[in-house]
Amino acid sequence: MLKNNYKTALVTGASSGIGKETVKLLIKNNIKVYAIARRKNKLIQLEKATGCIPIVMDIRERKALEKLKKLKIDILVNNAGLGRGFTEIFNTKAKDIDTTIDTNVNAFLHLLRCITPYMIKNKKGHIINIGSIAGLYPLSNSVYGGSKGAVHLINQNLRIELSGTGVRCTEINPGRVATEFFRVAIDNIKDRKKMTTGLTVLQATDIAECILFAIKAPAHVNVSMIEVTPTEQSPGGVIIKKIEN
């Protein structure tokens, strides 16, 4: 049972992976959960399994997002995201840039714009923003890394904006997780397998537990950021390559 008098939550990207496991965990803690995703069939399955309230929506659709202002949400799990263009910028397709930025940055911001006013009026709430270690450390991935870098700075600025409102916000930055992410992000099967082999990757339940940990903290405690990676994954480092003539 949560002790911060939170009653409702909105989870985006809820049809699979981190979003799905978060929905399940919050409902186990007696939270009424609105679950947003594009895939109706998977949402209906989740509704039957958990009792969540499904909302079939593409968060890139601005008019659809505006309707969320009517909901009284105590917890926002800003989870929906993808990694199209998960390669060097000079190998990235134009449409992949647009898709990634529209989802990971634009829709992300509009969700905050639509959901936070109720929290501020109510003088309580918790925003969970799902980032990535790709937003904290240099990778050979300007598009996805840049979008998650934006999430990192948005969360830091949001902490200042919410100061004195009673609303908390937390950034969760996972490393490699066993979800559908790499299947969507990387077209080449061999390259895709490289991302999840050779180490024991995180499970979606691991991230859901991190989210619950932050939410369960006493009202006077704000868990600002959690960085969580597989034990065998150490982000950062330096790459030196000689220019070949």
C-alpha positions in Angstrom: 0.0 0.0 0.0 1.3 3.4 -0.9 1.4 6.0 1.9 1.3 9.2 -0.2 -2.4 9.2 -0.8 -2.0 8.6 -4.5 -5.1 7.1 -6.0 -4.7 7.3 -9.8 -1.9 6.8 -12.4 -1.4 7.3 -16.1 1.1 5.0 -17.8 2.1 5.5 -21.4 3.6 2.8 -23.6 1.6 0.4 -21.5 1.1 -2.5 -23.9 4.4 -4.2 -23.3 7.7 -4.0 -21.5 8.3 -1.5 -18.7 4.9 0.1 -19.2 3.0 -3.1 -18.9 4.9 -4.3 -15.8 4.5 -0.8 -14.2 0.7 -1.0 -14.7 0.6 -4.4 -13.1 2.7 -3.3 -10.1 0.7 -0.1 -9.4 -2.6 -2.0 -9.5 -1.2 -4.5 -7.0 -0.7 -1.4 -4.8 -4.3 -0.4 -5.1 -3.8 2.4 -7.7 -6.4 3.0 -10.4 -4.4 3.0 -13.6 -5.1 4.5 -17.0 -3.0 2.6 -19.5 -2.1 4.3 -22.8 -0.8 2.5 -25.9 -1.5 2.2 -29.6 -2.1 -1.6 -29.8 -5.7 -2.2 -28.8 -5.5 -6.0 -28.6 -2.6 -5.9 -26.1 -4.3 -3.2 -24.0 -7.5 -5.3 -23.9 -5.5 -8.3 -22.7 -3.9 -6.1 -20.0 -7.3 -4.8 -18.9 -8.5 -8.4 -18.5 -5.4 -9.4 -16.6 -5.2 -6.3 -14.3 -8.4 -4.3 -14.3 -6.6 -1.2 -15.7 -8.5 1.4 -17.8 -7.3 1.1 -21.4 -6.8 4.2 -23.6 -6.0 3.4 -27.2 -3.9 6.4 -28.4 -0.9 7.4 -30.4 0.7 10.0 -28.1 2.0 11.9 -31.1 -1.6 13.0 -31.9 -1.9 16.4 -30.2 -5.7 16.5 -30.2 -5.9 13.1 -28.4 -3.5 14.3 -25.8 -5.6 17.3 -25.0 -8.4 15.0 -23.8 -6.2 13.8 -21.0 -6.6 17.1 -19.3 -9.9 15.9 -18.0 -8.3 13.1 -16.0 -7.4 13.5 -12.4 -4.0 11.9 -12.3 -1.7 11.6 -9.2 1.1 9.6 -10.9 2.3 10.1 -14.4 4.7 7.4 -15.8 6.0 9.1 -18.9 7.3 5.9 -20.4 6.4 5.7 -24.1 9.5 6.0 -26.3 11.3 4.4 -29.2 14.7 4.3 -30.8 14.3 4.6 -34.5 17.5 6.0 -36.0 19.5 3.9 -33.6 22.6 4.5 -35.6 25.1 7.2 -36.6 23.5 10.4 -37.9 25.0 9.9 -41.3 23.2 6.6 -41.7 19.9 7.7 -40.3 16.7 8.1 -42.3 14.9 11.4 -42.2 11.6 9.8 -41.2 13.3 8.0 -38.3 14.5 11.3 -36.9 11.0 12.7 -37.0 9.4 9.6 -35.4 11.9 9.5 -32.6 11.8 13.2 -31.7 8.0 13.4 -32.1 7.6 10.5 -29.6 10.5 10.9 -27.2 10.6 14.7 -26.9 7.5 16.5 -28.4 4.8 14.1 -27.0 6.8 13.7 -23.8 6.6 17.5 -23.2 2.9 17.7 -24.2 2.0 15.0 -21.7 3.7 17.0 -19.0 1.8 20.1 -20.1 -1.6 18.3 -20.0 -1.2 16.3 -16.8 0.8 18.6 -14.4 -1.9 21.3 -13.9 -4.1 19.0 -11.9 -1.2 17.9 -9.7 -0.2 21.5 -9.0 -3.8 22.5 -8.2 -4.0 19.5 -5.9 -0.6 20.2 -4.3 0.5 16.6 -4.7 1.6 14.2 -7.4 4.6 12.3 -8.8 6.0 12.4 -12.3 8.2 9.5 -13.4 10.1 10.2 -16.6 11.8 7.3 -18.3 15.1 8.3 -19.7 18.1 6.1 -20.6 21.8 5.9 -20.0 22.0 6.9 -23.6 20.9 10.4 -22.4 23.7 10.5 -19.8 26.7 9.1 -21.6 28.1 9.6 -25.2 27.1 6.8 -27.6 27.4 6.4 -31.3 23.7 7.4 -31.6 23.0 11.1 -32.0 19.2 10.8 -32.6 18.1 8.5 -29.8 20.9 9.6 -27.4 20.0 13.2 -28.1 16.3 12.6 -27.5 17.1 11.0 -24.1 19.5 13.8 -23.3 16.6 16.1 -23.8 14.6 14.0 -21.3 17.4 14.3 -18.8 17.6 18.1 -19.0 13.8 18.4 -19.1 13.6 16.5 -15.8 16.2 18.6 -14.2 14.4 21.8 -15.2 11.1 20.3 -14.2 12.4 19.8 -10.7 13.0 23.6 -10.4 9.6 24.4 -12.0 7.8 22.2 -9.5 9.6 23.5 -6.5 7.1 24.5 -3.8 4.2 22.8 -5.4 4.3 19.5 -3.5 4.7 17.6 -6.8 7.7 15.3 -7.1 9.5 14.1 -10.3 11.9 11.3 -10.9 14.1 10.3 -13.8 14.7 6.6 -14.3 17.7 5.8 -16.6 17.9 2.1 -17.6 20.6 0.4 -19.4 19.8 -2.6 -21.6 16.4 -4.1 -20.8 14.7 -7.2 -22.2 11.9 -5.4 -24.0 10.7 -4.8 -27.5 12.9 -1.8 -27.8 15.7 -3.3 -29.9 13.3 -5.1 -32.2 11.8 -1.7 -33.1 15.0 0.2 -33.0 17.4 -2.0 -35.0 16.4 -3.6 -38.4 19.4 -5.8 -38.8 18.8 -9.0 -36.8 22.5 -9.7 -36.1 23.1 -6.2 -34.8 19.9 -6.5 -32.7 21.1 -9.7 -31.1 24.4 -8.2 -30.1 22.6 -5.7 -27.9 21.2 -8.4 -25.6 23.7 -11.3 -25.8 26.9 -11.7 -23.8 25.4 -10.3 -20.6 22.4 -10.7 -18.4 20.1 -7.9 -19.3 17.6 -6.2 -17.0 14.0 -7.2 -17.0 11.1 -4.9 -17.3 10.1 -5.8 -13.8 13.4 -4.5 -12.5 12.5 -1.0 -13.8 9.0 -1.2 -12.5 10.4 -1.9 -9.1 12.6 1.2 -9.4 9.5 3.3 -10.2 7.6 1.9 -7.2 10.6 2.6 -5.0 10.6 6.3 -6.0 6.8 6.6 -5.5 6.9 4.9 -2.1 9.4 7.3 -0.7 7.9 9.6 2.0 6.3 12.8 0.8 9.3 14.9 1.9 11.7 12.7 -0.1 12.2 13.2 -3.9 14.2 10.5 -5.6 15.5 12.8 -8.4 17.3 10.2 -10.6 18.0 6.5 -10.7 20.6 5.0 -13.0 20.2 1.2 -13.3 22.2 -1.1 -15.6 23.0 -4.8 -15.9 25.9 -5.7 -13.6 27.9 -6.5 -16.7 27.2 -3.2 -18.5 29.4 -0.2 -17.6 28.5 2.9 -19.5 31.0 5.5 -20.5 34.6 5.2 -21.6 36.8 6.5 -24.4 37.1 5.2 -28.0 40.2 6.0 -30.0 40.2 5.2 -33.7 42.9 6.0 -36.2 41.8 7.7 -39.4 42.4 5.4 -42.3 43.7 6.9 -45.5 
